[in-house]
Amino acid sequence: MIPKETIERIFDAADIVEVINDFVHLKKAGSNYKGLSPFVNEKSPSFMVSPAKGIFKDFSSGKGGNVVTFVMEHEHFSYPEALKWLAKRYNIEIEEEELTAEQIEAQSERESLYLVNQFAKDFFVRQMLTTNEGQAIGLSYFKERGFSEETIKKFELGYAPQGSDNLTKAATSAGYKLKFLEATGLSRTNERGSYDFFRGRVLFPIQNITGRVLGFGGRILKIDKKSAKYYNSPESIIYNKSKILYGLFQAKHDIIKEDKCFLVEGYTDVISLHQAGVKNVVASSGTALTEGQIRLIKRYTKNITILYDGDAAGIKASFRGIDLILEEEMNVKVVLFPNGEDPDSYARKVSTEELDRYLDKEAQDFIHFKASILLSDSKNDPIKKAETIKDIVRSIAIIPDQITRSVYIQATSQLFEISEQALLNEVNKQLGVKQESDFKAQQIAEKKNPTKALPRKTSSDGRHLLEDQEKDLIRLMILYGSQHITIEVEGEDGKTEEVNYPVAQFIIEEILSDDISYLNKDYQQVFDEYLDGIQEGLVVSEKHFTHHENRDLNQIVIDVTTQKDSVSKNWGIKHKIFPVDESEKLKEAVMQSVAVFKMRTAENMITDKQNLLKHEADNDEIMSLLEIIRNLNRARNSFAEKLGITITR
């Protein structure tokens, strides 16, 4: 268990903007920061971070919380795991005893896969740097590729010895279960026993954006027609290759800094470019570019430059990836390397200055790129030229933004000497086809999963659900709990006097005076923690809940204190629009909220008693219930009068 004092140190040290900026490209928006949601795909940013409150709120997914909650949500960590991750980032020591074999076995499956991959990565690095075989084969290979010791260390490159089960034996001896070694693809088992999958290969660890090892790419060094040149880890619950980009962990800060991402195909392309000074580079690791990978880049920049070697077949196959980038409203350029060169070889051949100049000079937009590739096969055939134009128009039609489409239509018109109107007509035709297709897909989806009716505010027996009323009281306590409102109180002598009450204390006393409790258990816990604080002479702060270990309470506080469409003060000042601030009429807001809650509660009690009355046969009990109902009606009418509501029943 992590001591409370250490948890407080972690919260004090962890800058929520700094941490989240590792995962989301944040931009200043008044006193807050905004970015695209890291949890769902969206085109307009609705992810908000408030450094003043130390919270985030994602209006697309509904998620919200503090810096620890974010790490938990994004990395699928437990509360202690997220704290340890932040402690490591901010060099805060957590005293913990070393895990025993039994404790390792007790880890969750997901965490166990991370742990076994980490063990394997350390094993491969150690084998390459400290053994004769590793130095002679693995290390010498990387040095022959021109990789410096610093680069080898930064990308944590390693070597798997040629022995059949060196890693498997070392890992199981250290307490790691064989089933996790098999799940990550590190070990395999046949009738003769278990063996290492990557033996005799140099290893490239594949990391997520926090640096945790998800899997490996292994390159064979000897010529073997029976074995593939590269082996990759199989997919697992932590490794989904369609959502991973090799090198992003090392490149993310430079991508943000340069506001551009270079995209290559292989591991060595990334490493050679990185070493040559082009550090904002990632690889799709040999897979066709996917939506998940594009959205991952989009968190950091909207600008992608794809680097290709001269393989014409591979380039044509990449057109689908370019369309996916355009569909995400991103800007895409393409660089072709000279024949016989790829990013790896070219980066090692020229100086950093020459490389930078080449990447800048040779970058072309997708229209000129597609045209140059497709027209090279047309041989001035007008039919093929028309097909090329239509192919480019189909890509333009994919772009969601109308202005961007118009710019590309103009460029295409000039390139092919064809009227803009003809291109526009074809684009509109393609848009119509797409809209019809989308509509049909939506109809099919709705038939499979009919939209559920909105939840009713009352239950089937007519009782108020009180969710909105309870939430509003909690909101007022959290936002204004320590602020004072003036209340008239009758003294023992019958005279009234004005008393300053903290908002939280007033609400608590009003609720307790009528012996009311919340239906929502989480709201009740918030209420109880305020009550505990009041009894100790203090009002708990919003920070108490935003740093709370209970994620349900954490989420409640974020939900009730953040509003997507609220008018910012800066915006209001700029446009001379000054909405009424609730805090200026705080007493009125609190009194109204309490009265509404009590009135609805009284109406629920009336409904309960009326239901009992229907089934009661005893005359005395009937008279007693009628008297209770009359008293409840008087109370209900009193609250309604305060609210200016006319009761019609």
Summary of the structure (lengths in Angstrom):
residues: 649
radius of gyration: 32.2
end to end distance: 57.0
largest distance: 105.5
contacts: 1945
relative contact order: 0.06
helix: 54%
strand: 13%
